[in-house]
Amino acid sequence: MKATQFWILLICSLVICALLLKEFLLSRTLYYQERNMGDAEEIAASGSSYEAAWKQLAIRIYEVGHQDPELMNVLKSENIGVHQAPPAVNATSPPSTAEPPGYPAPVPDHP
């Protein structure tokens, strides 16, 4: 074996080892990314149950806030407004077309 053949084989084997090491590290990173993505998807799928729990907590704080003046003072000092929810709309009444405050009224396309 000549010296040039030795160096060519040595360099090629080093390149192959570097590529194998890079493939190992990238596949490991990809595995953890996929696992984290799966965990995030599970959390996002259970978001509706969190929403229901937060609504129940807000209702409970509202109910207790009217009974306990100290709690109401703490909520006011933290700038947390406690408001009663608007009454439910009956099935017989027409839906409201009023815009929320701060929104301009819709402009008709034709005069």
DRENLUM-231129 format. One line per 5 residues: number of its first residue (from 1); their letters; for each residue x, y, z negated of C-alpha. Coordinates in nm, 2 decimals. Layout:
<zavos>
NUM) A) X,Y,Z; ...
</zavos>
This chain:
<zavos>
1) MKATQ) 0.00,0.00,0.00; 0.14,0.33,0.10; 0.14,0.64,-0.12; -0.12,0.82,0.09; -0.36,0.53,0.08
6) FWILL) -0.32,0.52,-0.30; -0.41,0.89,-0.34; -0.70,0.87,-0.10; -0.85,0.57,-0.29; -0.79,0.74,-0.62
11) ICSLV) -0.96,1.06,-0.51; -1.25,0.87,-0.36; -1.30,0.67,-0.68; -1.29,0.98,-0.89; -1.55,1.14,-0.67
16) ICALL) -1.77,0.83,-0.70; -1.73,0.83,-1.08; -1.82,1.20,-1.09; -2.13,1.13,-0.88; -2.24,0.84,-1.10
21) LKEFL) -2.19,1.04,-1.41; -2.40,1.33,-1.27; -2.67,1.08,-1.16; -2.68,0.94,-1.51; -2.71,1.28,-1.67
26) LSRTL) -2.97,1.40,-1.43; -3.19,1.09,-1.47; -3.17,1.13,-1.85; -3.27,1.49,-1.83; -3.55,1.40,-1.59
31) YYQER) -3.67,1.13,-1.83; -3.69,1.38,-2.12; -3.86,1.64,-1.90; -4.13,1.39,-1.80; -4.18,1.29,-2.16
36) NMGDA) -4.22,1.65,-2.26; -4.46,1.71,-1.97; -4.67,1.42,-2.09; -4.69,1.56,-2.44; -4.78,1.90,-2.31
41) EEIAA) -5.06,1.75,-2.09; -5.20,1.57,-2.40; -5.20,1.89,-2.60; -5.37,2.08,-2.31; -5.63,1.80,-2.28
46) SGSSY) -5.72,1.83,-2.65; -5.76,2.21,-2.62; -6.14,2.20,-2.63; -6.14,2.03,-2.97; -5.91,2.31,-3.10
51) EAAWK) -6.16,2.57,-2.97; -6.45,2.41,-3.15; -6.24,2.39,-3.47; -6.15,2.76,-3.44; -6.51,2.86,-3.39
56) QLAIR) -6.62,2.66,-3.70; -6.34,2.83,-3.90; -6.45,3.17,-3.78; -6.81,3.10,-3.87; -6.71,2.98,-4.21
61) IYEVG) -6.50,3.30,-4.27; -6.79,3.51,-4.15; -7.03,3.34,-4.40; -6.79,3.36,-4.69; -6.68,3.71,-4.60
66) HQDPE) -7.03,3.85,-4.68; -7.04,3.66,-5.01; -6.69,3.75,-5.13; -6.61,4.13,-5.12; -6.24,4.06,-5.19
71) LMNVL) -6.21,3.85,-4.88; -6.39,4.12,-4.68; -6.14,4.38,-4.81; -5.84,4.15,-4.72; -5.99,4.10,-4.37
76) KSENI) -6.04,4.48,-4.33; -5.69,4.55,-4.45; -5.55,4.31,-4.19; -5.76,4.48,-3.92; -5.97,4.17,-3.86
81) GVHQA) -6.32,4.26,-3.77; -6.60,4.03,-3.89; -6.90,4.06,-3.66; -7.21,3.86,-3.63; -7.25,3.68,-3.30
86) PPAVN) -7.51,3.81,-3.07; -7.85,3.63,-3.08; -7.89,3.34,-2.85; -8.08,3.40,-2.53; -8.42,3.22,-2.51
91) ATSPP) -8.49,3.01,-2.20; -8.80,3.22,-2.13; -8.62,3.55,-2.12; -8.43,3.66,-1.81; -8.06,3.67,-1.81
96) STAEP) -7.90,4.00,-1.90; -7.74,4.19,-1.61; -7.59,4.46,-1.83; -7.21,4.50,-1.79; -7.00,4.49,-2.11
101) PGYPA) -6.88,4.83,-2.24; -6.59,4.97,-2.05; -6.68,4.82,-1.72; -6.83,5.03,-1.44; -7.17,4.95,-1.30
106) PVPDH) -7.16,4.76,-0.97; -7.18,4.99,-0.67; -7.43,4.87,-0.39; -7.27,4.81,-0.05; -7.54,5.01,0.14
111) P) -7.70,5.34,0.03
</zavos>
